[in-house]
Amino acid sequence: QVQLVESGGGLVQPGESLGLSCVATTTIFGIYTMAWYRQAPGKQRELVARFSTTGDTIYADSVKGRVTMSRDNAGSTVYLQLNSLRPDDTAVYYCNAWHIQNHYNVWGQGTQVIVSS
């Protein structure tokens, strides 16, 4: 089973940018569909962005236009570029892999993003 390791979180001021990375221990593309989720204190985990099976990238309305999800050509890393950050973007951000054939989820340990002045 693949393991996911996120990095890149930190403390930033409103309006600043941050880039998150998720490195998988094996090749993931074509086997898993990838997504980023976040969980703010006291709230449920919510989808931020995901790759669809048709090749599109789907974004939550709350981040649309400010966030870009991408991947590397080697097939083992996904990225989440967060721009124009706001205090309500403060959350733990999780990388997620959904096994296409066997239908199970794999989660990373999460990386904390704090947006505060």
Residue pairs with C-beta under 8 A, 6 or more apart in sequence:
1 106
2 24
2 25
2 26
2 28
2 31
2 32
2 97
2 106
3 24
3 25
3 106
3 108
4 22
4 23
4 24
4 25
4 95
4 96
4 97
4 106
4 107
4 108
4 109
5 22
5 23
5 25
5 108
5 109
6 20
6 21
6 22
6 93
6 94
6 95
6 108
6 109
6 110
6 111
7 20
7 21
7 23
7 111
8 18
8 19
8 20
8 21
8 111
9 18
9 20
9 92
9 93
9 111
9 112
9 113
10 18
10 112
10 113
10 114
11 114
11 116
12 18
12 85
12 113
12 114
12 115
13 115
13 116
13 117
14 85
14 86
14 87
14 115
14 116
14 117
15 84
15 85
16 85
16 115
17 81
17 82
17 83
17 84
17 85
18 81
18 82
18 85
18 113
19 79
19 80
19 81
19 82
20 36
20 79
20 80
20 81
20 82
20 93
20 111
20 113
21 77
21 78
21 79
22 34
22 36
22 77
22 78
22 79
22 80
22 95
22 108
23 76
23 77
24 32
24 76
24 77
24 78
24 97
25 76
26 76
27 74
27 75
27 76
28 34
28 75
28 76
28 78
28 97
29 71
29 75
30 75
30 100
31 99
31 100
31 101
32 97
32 98
32 99
32 100
32 106
33 50
33 51
33 52
33 53
33 97
33 98
33 100
34 50
34 51
34 69
34 71
34 78
34 95
34 96
34 97
34 98
35 47
35 48
35 49
35 50
35 51
35 95
35 96
35 97
35 98
36 47
36 48
36 49
36 50
36 69
36 78
36 80
36 93
36 94
36 95
36 96
37 45
37 46
37 47
37 48
37 93
37 94
37 96
38 45
38 46
38 48
38 89
38 91
38 92
38 93
38 94
38 113
39 45
39 46
39 91
39 92
39 94
39 110
40 88
40 90
40 91
41 90
41 91
43 91
45 94
46 60
47 58
47 60
48 59
48 60
48 63
48 67
48 69
48 80
48 93
49 57
49 58
49 59
49 60
49 63
49 67
49 69
49 80
50 57
50 58
50 69
50 96
51 57
51 58
51 69
51 71
51 78
52 58
53 100
57 69
59 67
59 69
62 88
63 82
63 89
66 82
66 83
66 84
66 85
67 80
67 81
67 82
67 83
68 79
68 80
68 81
68 83
69 78
69 79
69 80
69 81
70 78
70 79
70 81
71 77
71 78
71 79
72 78
72 79
78 95
80 93
82 89
82 113
85 113
85 115
86 115
87 115
87 116
88 115
89 113
89 115
90 113
90 114
90 115
90 116
91 112
91 113
92 110
92 111
92 112
92 113
93 110
93 111
93 112
93 113
94 107
94 108
94 110
95 107
95 108
96 105
96 106
96 107
96 108
97 105
97 106
98 104
98 105
98 106
99 105
99 106
